[in-house]
Amino acid sequence: MKNKYTNAVAKISAIALVVVAFGFPSLAVQAASLTSLSDNMTRLAENTASDHDIRFVTPSGGGVAAGETITLTFSADFDLATNTVAFGDIDFAEGSSNDCTTATWTEKTLAGTPSGTTWGAAISGQVLTITSGSDTVTADRCVRILIGTNASGGANRIVNGPEDDDDTIAIAGTFGDTGTITVDIIADDTVDITATVNQSISFTISDNDIEFGTLSSGAAKYADNAAGDTSEVEAHTLTAGTNATSGYIIYVSGATLTSGSDTITAIGGTNTASSPGSEQFGIRFTASGGSGTVSAPYAAAGFAYDGASAADEVASSTGPSATTTYSARYLANIAALTEAGSYSTTLTYTATATY
């Protein structure tokens, strides 16, 4: 019995020596699958240059340690050479959390080769390799890689290949975790949409018959729809509105007050104050609403009329305008020797839009 016991102890001691000599088996870190992988491309059309916004989450046991690499291998249909994509077209950032939608980003400094906290970014063939110097990416954080004009200072973009159902970006590297993003390149990623907006212009005159009544050299008369007034009054209104790109213009034309061969002199193209005792025929306007305005010389406090020989602009808008209301006031003055008679005129107003 003693010999059997002694032999057993010896065997156990021998096994212990073997364990001590060779150590316990190491607990190797196993590669894990990346999560929340996406590539938001600006274009999916074949043979078209596109920006890439690639995001993924490093697993909770992962992260990127100093000196490790992340590789992005683009399938053969992607063309990285035509536009010479380089590190200047790439941004690399670490998110504040594992939520790739709401995370805030800390941009990493990139150069052609890694140095200290500067990461290296280099493209060889179809592979983009991002290499850490001494900087790291914390585990369970979202990583964002921008490639193209969406990167700060980026000018060159990867060109899509022909229409294909299964183009991929495979993510790997010495940081140990892996994942694949599949994208579908299609023949045309655009939709042409057309619509028509009909042209529109509105124009009204509130009263087509106005009168001064009996004129006197001792006082000014202002037209209204009754017998005239010695105080300045609104005779009628014009309204105008349009959706025309360049707005509208309102014109007036017609002779001055006329009786046979006799006339009351029109004020002309200069805004002038009322002067009883001298012949004057004139108009002035004020505007409200919309974006239309009264044109010179009809916009000031005095009166003018210069439409006898050709249509004269009295108001306008320079672009689309809601309805503007123009209040029209008419002045008539005569001299002591103005010829007796029944005076009248017909003025024509037109509104023209520029589409």
Secondary structure, DSSP 8 states (H G I E B T S, - for coil): -HHHHHHHHHHHHHHHHHHHHH----------B-EEEEEEES--BTT-EE-EEEEEE--TT--B-TT-EEEEEE-TTSB-TTTT--GGGEEEEEESSS-TTT--EEEE-EESS-BTTBEEEEEETTEEEEE-SS--B-TT-EEEEEESTTSTT----EE--SSEEEEEEEEE-TT--BEEEEEEEBS-------------EEEEES-S--B--S-BTTB-EE-BSSS-BSS----EEEEEEE--TT-EEEEEE---SEETTEE--B-EEEEE---TBS-EEEEEEEEESSS-EE-TTSSSSSEEE--SSS-EEEEEESS-EEEEEEEEEEEEE-BTT---S--B---EEEEEE--
